[in-house]
């Protein structure tokens, strides 16, 4: 330990205030476990709309492939939206509900 009143760099850099927590443990490990694809879109814009809708519902989402979707090539890229596996069914239900309300 350091001088009285000092804080270790590892503790200061952690996302927790628990002095007994493992400073090397990923505090978001559960939320990133086994991501699943809940949608594949032609454009980054479409994927961003879904990602933001899921985020507003409390479901963390990521977009993958956005850099290739804008290229105009013989095989244009697609943008995938991924969520933690444990929230996949909930995310897909919200996406389906959103699609129905937009028809």
Secondary structure by P-SEA (a helix, b strand, c coil): cccccccccccccccccccccccccccccccccccccccccccaaaaaaaaaaaaaacbbbbbcccccccccccbbbbbbbbccccaaaaaaaaaaaaaaaac
